């Protein structure tokens, strides 16, 4: 009993230290940028508005308000608690920023407990790793804007702790909650059931399977019943379910999806692990790959004795390998603190563990001081805010706008919006560049013909909509008429959907 009390006191101390350390990091984190420019964070905000103001789960910015099928409702429901009805979109985006800033402390606390109770590390080391990992760019990037990764990671870590302590039903609740926050956490819930079956027989697997299944059933029913409610022209990872998006790509190009995608993703995942360990992308690619491979080897060595973590991570890696979108830094960031704890647990001597931790903490501190984790947010904020401020007097109130970031335009300008792209990211894997991966003239014309937008915006960011608009202009020059542009490649077009147009249908 005294041993258990001692362990509980150490865990509580580590959790408290990490909690305060995480909040200190959040208080010092840069906030000199507007949130909503990543797009997913703006979409979460629109869904939070729908929950808070209309008690529904629909895309309020789109004509017809189609139901949301991509993002599970857990994170928007949390954000809705901070949404202020009647306030402007700008004010509410700023309010939502603080949700994750408040969650950083609890995230660090539960990671510290996981370091002790799941990976067997000391209380002091676990607390230091927890705080350093949330301060590092691999994690900081996702909690400085209203993204779902931090809450999902906290619930995932909690589920692993509960599973390690022999509480499978409670673990199933935590892991099901993590799936409601981010669908990609589902492999760990499956792992909980598989591990119980493997270690204790199928009877012990029934309880967590039933608990997890019943909790997720409402979302599964929602997606199934509304599968055809999202128009085909919106099909893609942006709108519609993840399963529908993957199925469309698989039917269109099975060779690319099943062979090229994992072949290309594998080294990018390894490199992203190396970058996460170094703090940011500053070393040669070979060094990042070697360090990433070392992290992989250590995690494999450590994970074999932790069934839920090991099986869940294996299923997670398979999911990421076959997912046709090259955003490996985000997938690594979703689990990075746990991966770092697992890698440290595989090292043989405490001094080596502390040495690696000290080096990582130093790199994280330097990166934090230099603002490495928010560089992309600052860049997108500068360009998006300036663009929308310039367009505000040029766009008629209530006019329908086609844009690459529909939720942000809706929140900042108040106009209904629609996409100007259709995501076919598997083309990037097939060809190696983005020019057709966001659709071409045939995709954009289908959107124009279905929704009849009044304006079309081309942003400076990325390739979304740019090549599609260029393709449509070349084939049907009367559809888009330039109203305004900048030397930086931003455009505002007036759209005519009543003119004849028959663009070439491009091979999927």
PyMOL commands that set and color helices and strands:
alter all, ss='L'
color gray80, all
select helices_A, chain A and resi 2-28+40-54+73-80+89-117+123-135+137-143+149-164+168-181+183-200+202-225+232-234+242-252+254-278+285-303+307-322+328-333+336-346+350-370+372-392+406-413+426-431+441-451+466-475
alter helices_A, ss='H'
color red, helices_A
select strands_A, chain A and resi 401-403+417-419+455-458+480-485+491-495
alter strands_A, ss='S'
color yellow, strands_A
deselect
rebuild
show_as cartoon
